[in-house]
Amino acid sequence: GGRHMRQQVATGFLLLVDPATVVMALCALATIVVGSHRSSDLAAVVAEATQHAPQANGVTLVMAIALPVLGSILLVVLFYFLNIIYYLLMVMLTFSGTMSVCFVFYPLVENFVKVYTRRESIKIRCVEIPLPALAVVPIALIVVVPWVATMVWPLADVLALCIGITTVAAVRLPSLKISAILLSLFFVYDIFWVFLSGFIFGKSVMVSVALGLAQESAALPLLITMPRVLTEGSSVLGMGDIVLPGLFLCFLYRVDCFISDVSYALTQRKAQRADQAEQTEQNTQPEAAEGAAIVTPAVVAAAPMGEQPLLLPRAYALQEHAVQAVLEEQQTEMSTENAPASALRLLLRRVWHSYFLCGLVAYTMGLLLTWVMLIVLQVGQPALLYLGDYVSFVALTPANSSCGFGDDSGAGVATEAPFSAVAGRA
């Protein structure tokens, strides 16, 4: 008994430190980070084209309730008829995979075109087509065509990650309420189809479908599959376990973007007022300048739509045009030749000491707990059972001190405030 226990512990440790496990966790985190960052870029493009914030692709309450129901129907269909609808799935995933690869690689191609070419578009039959849009298509074909021909798991994983990034960037959770409802329903969904469905269907529906989709010779980009190096078998992570928590973490990222941009604008405004005061040799400082750059969640909630002055501590107010001026300055900086470095600095400034960073840590802990329970119970685990709890706990708990959002008085500020503020703006 003791020898068997030691052997099981050793096998579990090898599973945790296996390169496949580490790479899979890094891929999941990268999908969420890149998708969340691209979400803000996509929102800016849509807002510029439509003159208002994007709302059409937001998840409504009805959609949040319907998604687990539709997912359950699809799961049962795949359980009974996977071999029949396999090729239909392949056609649909080929199209969505091609579009997703184009979406993911478009910024890289766009920067390359700006640096090495002078032409921005090509006219084909009196239609101006952006040059990056044409250049990114061969990249997508390099990934998609070999996958269709071979159906091997590495290419399927690449397509799955690109589809995950596109989904996180394009689908938006508009409020904390809908986010909590969605994660809670999929929490029940995952538990039922992994553990309880066996009593009705004879075996676990979720595990059976996952194993059917994870065949190395015919892999579909609906999950990530990686053969283990230190132990036998393969590690599998469903895209739903990445995308669903990723949508919520993307919402946290937009909260951080709003708070960070406003705080940065206030800092610049404070510096401008200090320079003006020094130049005019006035002895009095601008009203309540002290603490003007402090932005708490409760303060941000005062102006969710950006149509009113942003109310700040000690009756200090900053008009919307001041924030907009700073944001335009950031866009100008991003359009220079050093755009990749500027984008990296902006990304690091936004996520450091943020709800989003805390959410990523919680997601990583949830993944780790999922693998530990997999080792202990020796049966497939519903990852959302652990991931949804961890990432929700970060947002629903007033973790101001750890995330850098404490208020002046030292009292905790309810974390609901910035989320309701961003609901209309994001």
C-alpha positions in Angstrom: 0.0 0.0 0.0 2.7 2.4 0.9 4.7 1.6 -2.2 1.6 2.1 -4.4 1.0 5.5 -2.7 4.6 6.6 -3.3 4.4 5.6 -6.9 1.1 7.5 -7.4 2.6 10.6 -5.8 5.7 10.4 -8.1 3.4 10.0 -11.1 1.3 12.9 -10.1 4.4 15.1 -9.6 5.7 14.1 -13.0 2.3 15.1 -14.5 2.5 18.6 -12.9 6.0 19.3 -14.0 5.6 17.7 -17.4 6.4 20.2 -20.3 3.0 19.5 -21.8 1.3 20.7 -18.7 3.4 23.8 -18.4 3.1 24.7 -22.1 -0.7 24.1 -22.0 -1.0 26.5 -19.0 1.1 29.1 -20.8 -1.0 28.8 -23.9 -4.2 29.3 -21.9 -2.8 32.4 -20.2 -1.5 33.8 -23.5 -4.9 33.3 -25.1 -6.6 35.3 -22.4 -3.9 38.1 -22.3 -3.7 38.5 -26.1 -7.5 38.3 -26.5 -8.1 40.8 -23.8 -5.6 43.3 -25.2 -7.0 42.9 -28.7 -10.5 43.5 -27.3 -9.7 47.1 -26.6 -8.2 47.6 -30.1 -11.3 46.0 -31.7 -13.6 48.2 -29.6 -11.8 51.3 -30.8 -12.1 50.3 -34.4 -15.9 49.6 -34.0 -16.5 52.8 -32.1 -14.7 54.8 -34.8 -16.7 53.2 -37.5 -20.1 53.4 -35.8 -19.6 56.6 -33.7 -20.6 54.8 -30.5 -19.5 52.0 -28.2 -19.9 48.5 -29.5 -23.0 46.8 -28.0 -24.2 44.3 -30.7 -21.7 41.6 -29.7 -22.4 41.9 -26.0 -23.8 39.0 -24.0 -27.3 39.7 -22.8 -29.1 38.1 -19.8 -31.1 35.9 -22.2 -28.0 34.8 -24.0 -26.2 34.0 -20.7 -29.1 31.7 -19.7 -29.4 30.2 -23.2 -25.7 29.4 -23.8 -25.5 26.5 -21.3 -28.8 25.1 -22.7 -27.5 25.3 -26.3 -24.1 23.8 -25.1 -25.9 20.9 -23.6 -27.8 20.2 -26.8 -24.6 20.3 -28.8 -22.9 18.0 -26.4 -25.6 15.4 -26.6 -25.5 15.6 -30.4 -21.7 15.2 -30.4 -22.1 12.3 -28.0 -24.4 10.3 -30.3 -23.5 11.6 -33.8 -19.9 12.7 -33.7 -18.9 10.5 -36.6 -21.8 11.7 -38.7 -21.4 15.5 -38.2 -17.6 15.3 -38.0 -17.1 16.7 -41.5 -19.6 19.5 -41.0 -17.7 20.5 -37.9 -14.5 20.4 -39.9 -15.9 22.8 -42.6 -17.2 25.2 -40.0 -14.0 25.2 -38.0 -12.0 25.6 -41.3 -13.8 28.8 -42.0 -13.7 30.2 -38.4 -10.1 29.1 -38.1 -9.0 31.0 -41.2 -10.7 34.2 -40.0 -9.3 33.8 -36.6 -5.7 33.4 -37.8 -6.1 36.5 -39.9 -7.4 38.4 -36.9 -4.6 37.3 -34.6 -1.7 38.0 -37.1 -3.2 41.2 -38.6 -1.4 43.6 -36.2 2.0 41.9 -36.8 1.5 42.1 -40.5 0.3 45.7 -40.3 3.4 46.8 -38.4 5.6 44.9 -40.9 3.9 46.6 -43.8 4.3 50.1 -42.2 8.0 49.6 -41.6 9.1 48.0 -44.9 6.6 49.3 -47.5 5.2 52.7 -48.3 1.9 51.5 -49.8 -1.0 51.1 -47.5 -3.5 49.6 -50.0 -3.8 48.0 -53.4 -6.6 48.8 -55.9 -8.2 45.8 -57.4 -11.1 46.5 -59.8 -11.7 50.0 -58.4 -11.7 48.6 -54.8 -9.1 49.8 -52.3 -8.0 46.8 -50.3 -5.6 47.3 -47.3 -2.3 45.7 -48.0 -2.1 44.0 -44.5 -5.5 42.4 -45.2 -4.0 40.7 -48.3 -0.7 39.9 -46.7 -2.3 38.1 -43.8 -4.3 35.6 -45.9 -1.2 33.5 -46.9 -0.3 33.1 -43.2 -3.8 31.8 -42.5 -3.6 29.3 -45.4 -0.2 28.1 -44.2 -1.9 27.0 -41.0 -5.3 25.9 -42.2 -4.5 24.0 -45.4 -2.0 21.6 -43.8 -4.4 21.0 -40.9 -7.2 20.1 -43.3 -4.8 17.7 -45.2 -3.2 16.0 -42.1 -5.5 16.8 -39.1 -2.5 16.6 -36.8 -2.8 18.0 -33.3 -0.1 20.7 -33.4 -1.9 22.6 -36.2 -5.3 21.9 -34.5 -3.9 23.5 -31.3 -2.7 26.6 -33.2 -6.2 27.0 -34.7 -7.9 26.4 -31.4 -5.7 29.1 -29.7 -6.5 31.6 -32.5 -10.2 30.9 -32.3 -10.0 31.4 -28.5 -8.2 34.7 -28.9 -10.8 35.9 -31.4 -13.7 34.8 -29.2 -12.3 36.6 -26.1 -11.7 39.7 -28.2 -15.0 39.8 -30.0 -17.6 38.7 -27.3 -18.1 41.2 -24.5 -19.6 40.7 -21.1 -21.4 44.0 -20.3 -21.7 43.8 -16.6 -20.6 42.0 -13.4 -24.1 40.6 -13.0 -24.2 38.9 -16.3 -20.7 37.6 -15.8 -21.6 36.0 -12.5 -24.7 34.4 -14.0 -22.8 33.0 -17.0 -20.0 31.5 -14.9 -22.5 30.1 -12.3 -24.6 28.4 -15.0 -21.6 26.9 -16.7 -20.3 25.8 -13.2 -23.5 23.6 -12.9 -23.2 22.7 -16.6 -19.7 21.4 -16.2 -20.4 19.4 -13.0 -23.5 17.7 -14.5 -21.9 16.7 -17.9 -18.7 15.4 -16.3 -19.9 13.7 -13.1 -23.7 13.2 -13.2 -24.4 12.5 -16.9 -22.9 9.0 -16.5 -26.0 8.0 -14.4 -28.3 8.8 -17.4 -26.2 8.1 -20.5 -24.1 5.2 -19.1 -20.8 7.1 -19.1 -19.6 10.7 -18.8 -20.8 12.6 -21.8 -18.2 15.4 -21.5 -15.2 13.0 -21.1 -16.4 10.8 -24.0 -16.8 13.8 -26.4 -13.4 15.2 -25.3 -11.7 11.9 -26.0 -13.4 11.7 -29.4 -12.3 15.2 -30.4 -8.8 14.7 -29.1 -7.8 11.9 -31.5 -4.2 12.6 -32.6 -5.0 11.4 -36.2 -8.1 13.6 -36.5 -7.8 16.5 -34.1 -10.4 19.3 -34.2 -9.6 22.7 -32.9 -12.2 22.6 -30.1 -9.6 21.8 -27.4 -5.9 21.8 -26.8 -4.2 18.4 -26.9 -0.5 17.8 -26.0 1.2 14.5 -25.6 3.1 14.2 -22.3 6.8 13.8 -22.2 7.5 12.3 -18.7 4.4 10.1 -18.5 2.2 8.2 -20.9 -0.9 9.7 -22.5 -1.9 13.2 -23.5 -3.1 16.3 -21.6 -6.4 17.8 -22.8 -7.9 21.2 -22.0 -11.2 22.3 -23.5 -11.4 25.7 -25.2 -14.5 26.4 -23.0 -12.2 26.2 -20.0 -10.2 29.0 -21.5 -12.8 31.2 -23.3 -15.4 31.4 -20.6 -13.1 32.5 -17.8 -11.3 34.6 -20.4 -14.4 36.6 -21.2 -14.7 37.5 -17.6 -11.0 38.4 -17.3 -11.4 40.5 -20.5 -14.1 42.4 -18.7 -11.7 43.0 -15.8 -9.1 44.2 -18.3 -11.5 46.8 -19.6 -12.1 48.0 -16.1 -8.4 48.4 -15.6 -8.0 50.2 -18.9 -10.7 52.7 -17.9 -9.1 53.3 -14.5 -5.6 53.4 -15.8 -6.4 55.9 -18.6 -8.3 58.2 -16.3 -5.6 58.1 -13.7 -2.9 58.8 -16.3 -5.0 61.7 -17.6 -5.3 63.1 -14.1 -1.6 62.9 -13.5 -0.9 64.8 -16.7 -3.5 67.4 -15.9 -2.0 67.8 -12.4 1.5 68.3 -13.9 0.1 70.9 -16.4 -1.6 72.9 -13.6 1.7 72.8 -11.6 3.6 74.2 -14.6 1.0 76.9 -15.1 1.2 77.8 -11.4 5.0 78.0 -11.6 5.0 80.1 -14.7 2.5 82.6 -13.4 4.3 82.7 -10.0 1.1 82.2 -8.1 1.3 81.2 -4.5 -2.0 79.3 -4.4 -2.2 75.8 -5.9 -5.1 74.7 -8.1 -8.1 73.8 -6.0 -7.7 70.4 -4.3 -4.7 69.5 -6.5 -3.4 67.3 -3.8 -4.6 63.7 -4.4 -6.0 64.7 -7.8 -4.3 61.7 -9.4 -5.9 59.2 -7.0 -8.7 57.4 -8.7 -10.7 54.9 -6.6 -13.4 52.5 -7.9 -16.1 54.6 -6.2 -14.8 57.7 -8.0 -14.7 56.1 -11.4 -18.3 54.9 -10.9 -19.4 58.6 -10.9 -19.1 59.0 -14.6 -19.6 55.7 -16.5 -20.4 57.1 -19.9 -17.9 59.9 -20.0 -20.6 62.5 -20.6 -20.2 64.3 -17.3 -17.2 65.6 -15.4 -15.2 62.8 -13.6 -15.8 63.5 -10.0 -12.6 63.1 -8.0 -11.7 63.3 -4.3 -12.0 66.6 -2.5 -14.3 68.1 -5.1 -11.8 68.2 -7.9 -13.2 67.8 -11.4 -11.6 67.0 -14.7 -13.6 67.5 -17.9 -13.9 64.7 -20.5 -11.9 66.6 -23.1 -8.8 66.4 -20.9 -9.0 62.7 -20.8 -9.7 62.5 -24.5 -6.6 64.7 -25.2 -4.4 62.3 -23.3 -5.9 59.3 -25.0 -5.3 60.9 -28.4 -1.7 61.5 -27.4 -1.4 57.8 -26.6 -2.8 56.9 -30.0 -0.2 59.3 -31.7 2.6 57.6 -29.8 1.3 54.1 -30.9 1.3 55.2 -34.5 5.0 55.9 -34.6 7.7 53.6 -35.9 8.3 52.3 -32.4 4.7 51.1 -32.1 5.4 47.6 -30.8 7.5 48.9 -27.9 4.8 51.5 -27.2 2.1 48.9 -27.2 4.2 46.7 -24.8 4.6 49.7 -22.4 0.9 50.5 -22.5 0.0 46.8 -21.9 2.4 46.5 -18.9 1.1 49.8 -17.5 -2.5 48.6 -17.7 -2.1 45.2 -16.2 0.4 45.8 -13.4 -1.4 46.0 -10.0 -4.8 45.4 -11.5 -7.9 43.3 -11.3 -6.8 41.6 -14.5 -3.5 40.6 -13.1 -5.1 39.2 -10.0 -7.5 37.4 -12.2 -4.7 35.8 -14.1 -3.1 34.6 -10.9 -6.4 33.2 -9.8 -6.9 31.4 -13.1 -3.4 29.9 -12.8 -4.3 28.7 -9.3 -7.5 27.2 -10.6 -5.7 25.3 -13.4 -3.2 24.0 -10.8 -6.0 22.8 -8.5 -7.7 21.1 -11.5 -4.6 19.1 -12.2 -4.1 18.2 -8.6 -7.7 16.9 -8.3 -7.2 15.0 -11.6 -4.2 13.3 -10.0 -5.9 12.6 -6.7 -9.2 11.3 -8.1 -7.8 9.7 -11.2 -10.8 10.8 -13.3 -11.5 13.7 -15.7 -12.3 17.0 -13.9 -14.7 19.8 -14.8 -12.2 22.6 -14.9 -14.8 25.3 -14.6 -15.6 23.9 -11.2 -12.3 25.4 -10.0 -11.6 28.1 -12.6 -15.0 29.9 -12.3 -14.8 30.0 -8.5 -11.3 31.4 -8.4 -11.7 34.2 -11.0 -15.1 35.2 -9.6 -13.7 35.4 -6.1 -11.1 38.0 -7.2 -13.8 40.4 -8.6 -16.4 39.8 -5.9 -14.0 40.3 -2.9 -12.8 43.8 -2.0 -9.1 43.1 -2.6 -8.2 46.8 -2.8 -4.9 46.5 -0.9 -3.5 43.7 -3.0 -4.7 45.1 -6.3 -3.8 48.7 -5.6 -7.3 50.1 -5.4 -7.5 51.3 -1.8 -9.2 54.6 -1.0 -7.9 57.5 1.0 -9.6 56.7 4.3 -8.3 53.1 4.4 -11.7 51.6 4.3 -12.4 49.0 1.7 -14.2 50.1 -1.4 -16.7 47.6 -2.9 -15.3 46.2 -6.1 -18.7 46.4 -7.8 -18.2 50.1 -8.4 -15.8 50.1 -11.3 -17.6 47.3 -13.0 -20.9 49.2 -13.2 -18.9 52.2 -14.4 -17.4 50.3 -17.3 -20.6 48.6 -18.3 -21.8 51.4 -20.4 -18.4 52.6 -21.6 -17.0 49.3 -22.6 
